Amino acid sequence: MPHSCSSLNCTNRFTAETRTRGITFHRFPKDRVLRRRWEKAVRRGGFNSNTSTMLCSEHFRPEDFDRTGQTVRLRVGTVPVCCYKPPDNTAPRMSQTSQKAREPLPVEPPQPAPTPAPLPTVDHAYASTPNELRVKLTEALARVESLEREKRNARDRERRVRNTVSCLLEDLEVKKILNDELKERLDIYSDLPVHLLSKQSHQYTKEQKDFAVTLHFHGPKAYSYLRECLHINLPHPHTLQKWVSSGQAKLDLNKTPDSLRQEDAAAKYLGHQAAANDNMELSQVNALPYEEFVNVFGNVVEKCPIVAAAVSSQRPFADLDALEAAICDFVDALSDSGKEGILRCHPDLACHDLQAGTLTGESMSEQAGAGFDVLGVEEAYTMSCLNEEYKERFGFPFVICTRMSDKARIFQEMRNRVANGFTEEREHAIEEVKKICHLRLRDLVRTDDAAQF
C-alpha cells in the first residue's frame, strides 16, 4: 500500500502527523475516463496509476469533499486541481538583467575620517540574501496561517462549550431529570474546573475518577444524559463500580446530609450498581413500560432503538429466543438501504472514540475484550488502513462479533472480506449484527427462568 502522495514534488505521507493536520488521502477512481482525467491533472509524463495510487487532499478544492459522514469522501466526478508543486530550491535566473539587478550599486569612496574604535560584528536582518528573506517570509506566513487556524478552532470549541453549558440545565428540566435536590447539588459544583471533563490521555486522573464517581452517585440519570447525549468524556458506570470496589476512587460526600455516613453511602452505591447489573427475568421484560423497554433494549442493535420500539408491541414473549427472533425478523424485513443504515451505526474497530471513551458501553467492552484498546503503533496503523479500505469499498464500517473471535482472526477477516461482492458482504455483516444482538440480549435477560404472564 503506498504511503505518500503521487503528485510531483508533494511530500505529504500517510502518517499520524498528516492526519492531525486534517490531510486525507484518496485513491484514483476506477472509472477509466475519470481516472484518465486524474492522470492528466497530475502532469507527470508517462504516468500511469494503479488501484493503490493516491492523492492527498491538498490537490482538491474544499467544495469537492463530502464531510457529512464518518469518512471524508470525494464527490462524484471530482477532478484534482493544482497537482503540480514547483520545487522549493529553484535555480537563480541567469539573464543579464537579473545579474545586473543583483549587483551592488556603486558608491563613492568615503572621505577620510578619524578611525573610530572597533565595534563588535552584529548580524542584521537586512544583510540577508533575497532567497533567505523569501524563505523566512514563507515560514512566517505559514506560521501566521497555522495560528489563525488554531484561533478559529479555539473559538469554535469555546462556542460549542458555551452553548452546551448554557443549555444543560434547560435540557435536564425538559427531560424531567432535574429536581430541586439535584439542582442544589449541581450548584455546589458550578465552579468546577473544566479539566475534569476533558480526557487528555488514555487514562483518567485520580481527581477525574473521584469527580465521576461522586457525580454518578448524586444523579445517575443526569450522569447518563451527560455521557450519552452530550458526549462528555465520562467513564461507563461499570468502570465506576470497579474503581470504587478496588479503592481507585472514592465518593466525596462532604455535601451530603449529615445523617448519611460515608461508609453507608459507599455501600449503598455499590449495592445499587450490583442490583442494576443483575439480569432481568422475562416476566419483568414483558411488564416494562414502552419507554423503559426501548431504553433497556435500544442498543442490542448498535444505536438503533427503533428496533426495540418496533418489537415492543409483540409482547409478551414466550422466551428469550422469541424476543431474539422478533428482532432478527425485523432486521431481515428491512430494505437494502435500511440494512446498510444499521451497519453504518456501528463504530470502526480501534477508532479514536475507543481511546477517548465515547463509544457505547457495549461497544467499549466488546472491543476492549478483543484487545483493541491496547494496540501497538504498527497494529493501530494497519487497522486504520484496513478500516479505510473497507469503508471506501462498501460504504459502511467493518462489523464483526468481537466476543466470538480474537484479534488475529479479526485482522485476517478484514483482509479476506474486503474481496467480497457488495451484496454478499452486506448480508455477512448483518449476520454479525445478529450475533452481537444474541450476546447482548443474554447480558440483559436471564435464560433459565420461565416467563410468567
C-alpha positions in Angstrom: 0.0 0.0 0.0 1.5 3.4 -1.0 2.5 5.7 1.9 2.8 9.0 0.0 1.0 11.3 -2.4 1.7 10.6 -6.1 1.7 14.2 -7.1 5.0 15.6 -8.4 7.1 17.3 -5.6 4.4 16.7 -3.0 6.0 15.4 0.2 2.8 14.5 2.2 2.9 11.0 3.5 0.2 8.8 5.1 1.3 9.3 8.7 -0.3 10.3 12.0 1.3 13.8 11.7 -0.5 14.5 8.4 -3.8 13.2 9.8 -3.6 15.6 12.7 -3.2 18.4 10.1 -6.5 17.3 8.5 -4.9 15.9 5.4 -6.7 12.9 3.9 -5.6 10.5 1.0 -7.8 9.3 -1.8 -7.3 6.6 -4.4 -7.6 7.1 -8.1 -11.1 6.3 -9.4 -11.9 3.0 -11.0 -13.8 4.6 -13.9 -11.4 4.8 -16.9 -12.5 8.1 -18.2 -12.3 9.8 -14.8 -9.0 8.1 -14.0 -7.5 9.4 -17.2 -8.6 13.0 -16.2 -6.9 12.5 -12.8 -3.7 11.3 -14.5 -3.7 14.3 -16.8 -4.1 16.6 -13.8 -1.1 15.1 -12.1 1.0 16.5 -15.1 3.7 13.8 -15.0 5.0 12.4 -18.3 4.3 8.8 -18.8 2.5 8.5 -15.5 0.1 5.5 -15.1 -1.9 4.9 -11.9 -2.9 1.7 -10.4 -5.5 0.6 -7.8 -3.3 1.7 -4.9 -2.2 5.1 -6.2 -3.3 8.0 -4.0 -3.5 11.8 -4.0 -3.7 13.9 -0.8 -6.5 16.3 -0.1 -4.3 19.4 -0.8 -4.9 18.9 -4.5 -8.7 19.3 -4.3 -11.0 22.3 -3.7 -12.8 22.5 -0.3 -16.2 22.1 -2.1 -15.0 18.8 -3.6 -15.3 17.0 -0.2 -18.4 15.3 1.4 -17.8 15.5 5.2 -21.3 14.6 6.3 -20.4 11.0 7.4 -17.7 9.4 9.5 -15.3 9.3 6.5 -14.2 12.2 4.3 -15.2 11.4 0.8 -14.8 13.0 -2.6 -18.0 13.9 -4.5 -18.8 12.1 -7.7 -16.9 13.3 -10.7 -14.3 15.3 -8.8 -11.1 16.1 -10.6 -7.9 17.2 -8.7 -6.5 20.7 -9.3 -3.1 22.3 -8.6 -1.4 18.9 -8.7 2.0 20.4 -9.7 4.1 21.9 -6.9 7.2 23.7 -8.1 10.4 22.6 -6.2 11.5 24.8 -3.3 15.1 25.2 -4.5 14.6 26.9 -7.9 17.7 27.8 -9.9 18.5 31.5 -10.0 17.8 33.3 -13.2 21.0 33.8 -15.4 19.8 36.6 -17.7 21.9 39.8 -17.9 19.1 41.9 -16.4 18.7 39.6 -13.4 22.5 39.6 -12.8 22.6 43.4 -13.0 19.8 43.6 -10.5 21.8 41.5 -8.0 24.9 43.6 -8.5 25.5 46.1 -5.7 25.0 49.8 -6.5 28.2 51.8 -7.0 29.1 54.1 -4.1 31.5 56.9 -3.9 34.6 56.3 -1.8 34.1 57.8 1.7 36.0 60.9 2.8 38.9 60.3 5.2 37.7 60.4 8.8 39.2 59.7 12.2 39.3 55.9 12.7 36.6 55.1 15.4 37.0 52.4 18.0 36.3 48.9 16.5 32.7 47.8 17.1 31.6 44.1 17.5 30.3 42.4 14.4 26.5 42.1 14.5 24.3 40.2 12.0 21.4 42.2 10.8 18.3 41.0 9.0 18.8 43.5 6.2 22.1 41.7 5.4 20.3 38.5 4.3 20.1 37.5 0.7 16.8 37.7 -1.2 16.5 33.9 -1.1 16.9 33.8 2.7 14.4 36.6 3.1 12.0 34.7 0.9 12.3 31.6 2.9 11.8 33.5 6.2 8.8 35.2 4.8 7.3 31.9 3.7 7.9 30.4 7.1 6.4 33.4 8.8 3.3 33.3 6.6 2.8 29.6 7.2 3.1 30.2 11.0 0.6 33.0 10.8 -1.8 30.8 8.9 -1.4 28.0 11.4 -2.0 30.4 14.3 -5.1 31.8 12.6 -6.5 28.2 12.1 -5.8 27.4 15.8 -7.5 30.6 16.8 -10.6 29.8 14.7 -10.7 26.2 16.1 -10.4 27.5 19.7 -13.2 30.0 19.1 -15.4 27.2 17.7 -14.6 24.9 20.7 -15.4 27.8 23.1 -18.7 28.5 21.4 -19.7 24.8 21.5 -18.8 24.5 25.2 -20.7 27.8 26.0 -23.8 26.5 24.2 -23.6 23.2 25.9 -23.2 24.7 29.4 -25.9 27.3 28.8 -28.5 24.7 27.6 -27.6 21.9 30.1 -30.0 22.8 32.9 -32.7 23.6 30.5 -32.4 20.2 28.8 -32.4 18.5 32.1 -35.6 20.2 33.1 -37.3 19.4 29.8 -36.4 15.7 30.2 -37.7 15.8 33.8 -34.3 14.7 35.1 -33.5 17.8 37.2 -35.3 18.1 40.5 -34.8 20.6 43.3 -32.4 18.4 45.2 -30.2 17.6 42.2 -30.2 21.3 41.2 -29.0 22.3 44.6 -26.2 19.7 44.4 -25.2 20.8 40.9 -25.0 24.4 42.2 -22.3 23.2 44.6 -20.1 22.3 41.5 -20.9 25.3 39.5 -17.3 26.5 39.7 -16.0 23.0 38.7 -12.7 23.1 36.7 -13.2 22.3 33.0 -10.2 19.9 33.0 -12.3 17.4 35.0 -14.5 16.9 31.9 -11.7 16.6 29.3 -9.6 13.4 28.9 -6.1 14.4 28.0 -4.6 10.9 27.8 -5.7 7.2 27.7 -6.2 7.2 31.5 -8.2 9.2 33.9 -6.5 11.2 36.7 -7.3 10.5 40.3 -9.2 13.8 40.5 -11.3 12.9 37.5 -12.1 9.4 38.9 -13.3 10.9 42.2 -15.4 13.5 40.4 -17.1 10.9 38.1 -17.9 8.6 41.0 -19.4 11.5 43.0 -21.4 12.9 40.1 -22.9 9.5 39.3 -23.8 8.9 43.0 -25.6 12.3 43.2 -27.6 11.8 39.9 -27.3 8.6 37.8 -29.8 9.7 35.2 -28.2 13.1 34.8 -24.8 11.3 34.6 -26.1 9.1 31.8 -27.5 12.1 29.9 -24.2 14.0 30.1 -22.3 11.0 28.9 -24.6 9.6 26.1 -26.4 12.6 24.8 -23.9 15.4 25.3 -20.9 13.1 24.6 -18.9 14.4 27.6 -15.9 12.2 28.3 -17.2 10.4 31.4 -16.5 6.7 32.0 -19.1 3.9 31.9 -20.9 3.2 35.2 -19.4 -0.3 35.1 -16.0 1.3 35.3 -17.0 3.4 38.2 -18.1 0.3 40.1 -14.6 -1.2 39.6 -12.9 1.9 40.7 -14.9 2.2 43.9 -14.6 -1.6 44.8 -10.8 -1.5 44.1 -10.2 1.7 46.0 -9.0 3.6 42.9 -11.7 6.3 43.5 -13.8 7.4 46.5 -17.0 9.3 47.0 -16.8 13.0 48.1 -19.7 13.1 50.5 -18.9 16.4 52.1 -22.0 17.9 50.6 -24.4 15.1 51.5 -26.8 15.2 54.6 -25.0 14.7 57.9 -27.2 11.7 58.8 -25.6 9.7 55.9 -22.2 8.3 56.9 -19.6 7.9 54.2 -19.2 4.1 54.6 -23.0 3.6 54.5 -23.3 5.8 51.3 -20.5 3.9 49.6 -22.1 0.5 50.5 -25.4 1.8 49.2 -23.8 3.0 46.0 -22.1 -0.4 45.3 -25.3 -2.3 46.2 -27.3 -0.1 43.7 -24.7 -0.8 41.0 -24.8 -4.6 41.6 -28.6 -4.6 41.5 -28.6 -2.6 38.3 -26.3 -5.1 36.7 -28.5 -8.2 37.5 -30.2 -9.8 34.5 -33.9 -9.3 34.4 -36.4 -12.1 34.3 -38.5 -12.4 31.2 -41.6 -11.6 33.2 -40.1 -8.2 34.0 -39.3 -7.6 30.4 -42.8 -8.3 29.4 -44.1 -5.9 32.0 -41.8 -3.0 31.2 -43.4 0.3 30.1 -42.8 1.2 26.4 -40.2 3.9 27.2 -38.3 1.8 29.6 -38.3 -1.2 27.2 -36.8 1.0 24.5 -34.2 2.4 26.9 -33.1 -1.1 28.1 -33.0 -2.8 24.7 -32.3 0.2 22.5 -28.7 -0.8 21.9 -28.9 -4.6 21.4 -28.6 -3.5 17.8 -26.0 -0.8 17.9 -27.6 2.7 18.2 -30.9 1.5 16.7 -33.6 2.0 19.4 -36.1 1.9 16.6 -35.7 -1.9 16.5 -36.6 -2.2 20.2 -39.5 0.1 19.6 -40.8 -2.0 16.7 -40.8 -5.3 18.6 -42.1 -4.0 21.9 -45.7 -4.3 20.6 -45.2 -8.1 20.1 -45.0 -8.7 23.9 -45.5 -10.9 25.8 -42.7 -13.1 24.6 -42.8 -16.8 25.5 -39.0 -16.9 26.0 -35.8 -15.1 25.2 -35.5 -16.9 21.9 -38.8 -15.4 20.8 -37.6 -11.9 21.6 -34.4 -12.5 19.6 -36.4 -14.0 16.7 -38.7 -10.9 16.6 -35.6 -8.6 16.4 -34.0 -10.7 13.7 -37.2 -10.8 11.7 -37.5 -7.1 11.8 -33.9 -6.7 10.6 -34.4 -9.2 7.8 -37.5 -7.4 6.6 -35.7 -4.1 6.1 -34.9 -2.8 2.7 -31.3 -2.9 1.5 -30.8 0.7 2.4 -32.2 0.1 5.8 -29.8 -2.7 6.5 -26.9 -0.5 5.3 -28.2 2.2 7.7 -27.9 -0.3 10.6 -24.4 -1.2 9.6 -23.4 2.5 9.4 -24.4 2.9 13.1 -21.6 0.6 14.1 -18.2 2.2 15.0 -14.9 1.4 13.5 -12.7 -1.1 15.3 -9.9 0.5 17.4 -11.1 4.0 16.4 -10.4 7.3 18.2 -13.7 7.1 20.1 -12.4 3.9 21.8 -9.4 5.7 23.2 -11.5 8.7 24.1 -14.1 6.6 25.8 -17.0 7.9 23.8 -18.3 4.6 22.4 -21.4 3.0 23.8 -20.8 0.9 26.9 -21.4 -2.3 25.0 -19.0 -1.5 22.1 -16.4 -0.3 24.6 -16.5 -3.5 26.5 -16.5 -5.7 23.4 -13.6 -4.0 21.6 -11.6 -3.9 24.8 -12.2 -7.6 25.4 -10.6 -8.3 22.0 -7.6 -6.2 22.9 -8.2 -3.2 20.5 -7.7 -0.7 23.3 -4.0 -1.6 23.7 -2.9 -1.9 20.1 0.7 -1.1 19.3 1.7 1.7 16.9 2.1 -0.7 13.9 -1.1 -2.6 14.7 -3.1 0.7 15.1 -1.7 1.9 11.7 -2.6 -1.4 10.0 -6.1 -1.3 11.5 -6.6 2.3 10.3 -5.6 1.4 6.8 -7.9 -1.7 6.8 -10.9 0.4 8.1 -10.4 3.0 5.4 -10.0 0.4 2.6 -13.1 -1.5 3.7 -15.3 1.7 4.1 -14.1 3.0 0.7 -15.2 -0.2 -0.9 -18.6 -0.8 0.8 -19.6 2.5 2.3 -20.1 1.2 5.9 -17.8 0.1 8.7 -16.5 -3.4 9.2 -18.8 -5.3 11.5 -17.8 -8.5 13.4 -18.8 -10.1 16.7 -15.5 -9.5 18.6 -16.7 -11.6 21.5 -16.8 -14.7 19.2 -13.3 -14.0 17.8 -9.8 -12.8 18.6 -7.6 -10.0 17.4 -5.5 -12.0 14.9 -8.6 -13.6 13.4 -10.3 -10.2 13.1 -7.4 -8.8 11.2 -7.5 -11.7 8.8 -11.2 -11.4 8.4 -10.9 -7.8 7.4 -8.3 -8.7 4.7 -10.5 -11.6 3.4 -13.9 -9.9 3.4 -12.8 -6.8 1.6 -12.7 -9.0 -1.6 -16.4 -10.0 -1.3 -19.1 -8.7 -3.5 -21.2 -5.8 -2.2 -24.4 -7.9 -1.6 -22.6 -10.8 -0.2 -20.7 -8.6 2.3 -23.8 -6.7 3.4 -25.6 -10.0 4.3 -22.5 -11.3 6.0 -22.3 -8.1 8.1 -26.0 -8.3 9.0 -25.4 -11.9 10.3 -22.6 -10.5 12.5 -25.1 -7.9 13.8 -27.4 -10.8 14.8 -24.6 -12.5 16.7 -23.8 -9.3 18.6 -27.6 -8.9 19.4 -27.7 -12.6 20.6 -25.0 -12.0 23.2 -26.2 -8.5 24.3 -29.7 -9.9 24.9 -28.2 -12.6 27.2 -26.4 -9.9 29.1 -29.7 -8.3 29.9 -32.2 -11.1 30.3 -32.0 -14.4 32.3 -32.4 -17.5 30.2 -33.0 -20.0 33.0 -36.4 -18.6 34.2 -39.7 -19.3 32.6 -41.9 -16.4 31.7 -44.8 -15.6 33.9 -47.8 -13.9 32.3 
